[in-house]
């Protein structure tokens, strides 16, 4: 199986990080219902008050793309978009295995 990974850094509008984190954690909860989503982690670094990092692992790239068309996910994206100042990095990778996979 060829897994699909995505790692991204989001910069929020000043003071809106916690609000966006809440929305992203709602998305993480929604991912619990998708077997194709193997990992969805939301992280912050206290020294970067407007930064959020997302790490995702999917069974394949198509599964990730399909998730974006789900009503619950589309609603969360719409809710979170106004809080985002920029997407600093979006990297894809091929997870090979290890603890948690």
C-alpha positions in Angstrom: 0.0 0.0 0.0 1.3 3.4 -0.9 0.3 5.8 1.8 0.0 9.6 1.3 1.2 12.0 3.9 0.7 15.8 4.2 2.5 18.2 6.5 1.6 21.8 6.6 2.2 25.0 8.5 -0.6 27.5 8.8 -0.3 31.1 10.1 -3.4 32.6 11.6 -4.5 36.1 11.8 -3.0 37.5 15.0 -4.8 36.3 18.1 -6.9 33.7 16.2 -4.7 30.6 16.7 -6.8 29.0 19.5 -10.0 29.6 17.6 -8.6 27.8 14.5 -7.1 25.0 16.6 -10.6 24.3 18.0 -11.9 24.1 14.4 -9.0 21.8 13.3 -9.6 19.6 16.3 -13.2 19.3 15.2 -11.9 18.2 11.9 -9.7 15.6 13.7 -12.8 14.2 15.4 -14.5 14.0 12.0 -11.5 12.0 10.7 -12.1 9.4 13.3 -15.0 8.2 11.2 -12.8 7.7 8.1 -10.9 4.5 8.0 -8.8 5.9 5.2 -7.4 8.6 7.5 -4.6 6.9 9.6 -3.3 10.0 11.3 -4.4 13.6 11.8 -2.5 15.6 14.3 -2.8 19.3 15.1 0.3 20.9 16.8 1.4 24.3 18.1 4.6 25.8 19.3 4.3 28.3 22.1 7.1 30.4 20.7 5.1 30.9 17.5 1.8 32.4 18.7 0.1 32.4 15.3 1.4 29.1 14.0 -0.3 25.7 13.6 1.1 22.5 12.2 -1.0 19.8 10.7 0.3 16.2 10.0 -1.9 13.8 8.1 -1.5 10.2 6.9 -4.0 8.7 4.5 -4.2 5.3 2.9 -3.8 7.1 -0.5 -4.0 10.6 -2.0 -7.5 9.9 -3.4 -8.8 9.3 0.1 -7.5 12.6 1.2 -9.0 14.4 -1.8 -12.3 12.6 -1.2 -12.4 13.8 2.4 -12.5 17.4 1.2 -15.8 16.9 -0.4 -17.6 15.7 2.8 -20.2 18.2 4.1 -18.7 18.2 7.6 -15.2 19.0 6.3 -16.4 21.6 3.8 -18.3 23.4 6.7 -15.2 23.3 8.9 -13.0 24.7 6.1 -15.5 27.5 5.4 -15.6 28.3 9.2 -11.8 28.3 9.5 -10.7 30.0 6.3 -11.3 33.6 7.5 -8.9 32.9 10.4 -6.0 32.0 8.2 -3.4 34.6 7.2 -1.3 32.1 5.1 -0.2 28.6 4.4 3.6 28.7 4.9 4.4 25.2 3.8 2.5 22.2 2.4 4.6 19.2 2.0 3.6 15.8 0.8 5.5 12.6 1.7 5.2 8.8 1.5 5.0 7.3 5.0 6.6 3.9 5.0 5.8 2.6 8.5 6.6 2.9 12.1 4.8 3.2 15.4 1.3 4.4 14.9 1.1 3.1 11.3 
